[in-house]
Amino acid sequence: MRRILVINGKGGCGKTTIATNLAATYAKAGRRIALIDDDPQASSTYWSDQRSPELPEIDLIAAHRRANMYQTQTFVNRVPPETERIIIDGHSNARDRDLEALLKQADVVLVPLLPSSIDIRAGGRFITDLLTHRVLRNAPRPVGVIANRVQPHTDTQAKLEHFLRCLDVPAVATFRDSPVYTEASELGQGVVDMTGSRGARRETPVWQKLIRWIDEQPKSSSLSARELRMKPRAAGHAHRLDDHSVSA
């Protein structure tokens, strides 16, 4: 089982888009998936409610809901034993113990980041806090940044790319600002499910590359923090080259 946490301290960065499309991409590849919705906005839960039973199955766990008086929270949030991948749509306001609990559950951490100046500034602070958090200091995990809703060949894209080059974490994927994501969200689908859409087919290879990067990351925390950061850095550089070719 591999656990992937999607989180950012700023709302509106596309966490749910990343989490649901990751879940759909893994499910399409034949993996047994659990999607944990930890966000009180319940966007992943709504997405799951719209999903057709004819599509590959994804188990939704609404962790944002409180257990009733006859059940424990652990029982309500239990994951099916045959689950191979857990995607966690993290709470953007998670702080202190809540953030610590989320990080302890994760094998890989993904941080979606928008290309605006406000998002870059807020994202930079969050990533700094994340990398210096006691959980990651004690047991390092791979952390990757996802450039989200990017318009290719624009000043905002150049600004975001410059910022990411200054970070001590890799940019592991770049996703376009495409209306196909809104359409997929309303249907309870990932872009990989929308085989009849040209725009969705254009996006699909980048998601497939992202799950390959995730699966290549070490599950053991025995490596040093520097080793864990350098390993995904090389993969992230390759992905940026691939993303550029896809954009072209």
C-alpha positions, 0 to 999 in steps of 0.5 A: 500500500502506498499513501499519497497526500495532496495538500497546500495551506492555501485553498483554491489551488486545485487539491481536489482536481489533483486528488481525484484525477490521481485516483481515476488514473490509478483505478484506470491502471487496474489498482484498487484505490481509496480516496480519503476526503479530509477537507470539510468542503467535501469536494472529493465526496461530491465528485465520488457521488457523481461517479458512474458505477460503470467506471473503475471503482474508487472507494471513497472515505469521507474522513471529514464527517464525524462518527455517530455515537455508535461508531468510532472514527477509526471504524468509519475511516477504515480502508478496505484491506485489498487497497493498493493506493490511498489518495488523501485530499488534505484539509487546506487549514490543517495545522499542528496535530491535524497536519502532523497526523496527515504527514504521518499517514503519507508516503509521498506528499504532493503540493499543487501550486498555481502560477499567480504571485499570491499563490507562489508567495503563500505556497513558498511559505507552506513548502518551507514549513512543510520541509522543516516540520518535525515529522519530515525531519524525523522520517523524510518523505519525498515531496513534489510540487505540481504546477497547476492550471498553467497557461503555456508560454506566458509570463506567469508560467515563467515566474512559476518555473523560476520560483520552482527552480529556487526550491529544494523540491522538484516540480514533478508535473505541470498541468494546463489551465484546461476546461476539460478538468471542470467537465471531468469534475462535474461528471465524477471522472478523471481526464483518463476516463474521458476517452472521447474528448480530444482535450482529455486525451491530450492531458492523459499522458502527463497523469500517467507520468506522474503516477510513475514518478510516485511509484518510483519513490522509496517507501522506506525512510532509511534514506537521508533527507538529502538523498530523498530530495535528490532522487525525485529532483532528477525525475522532476527534471525529466518530467519538465522536459516531457511536459514541455514536449507535450505542451509543444 
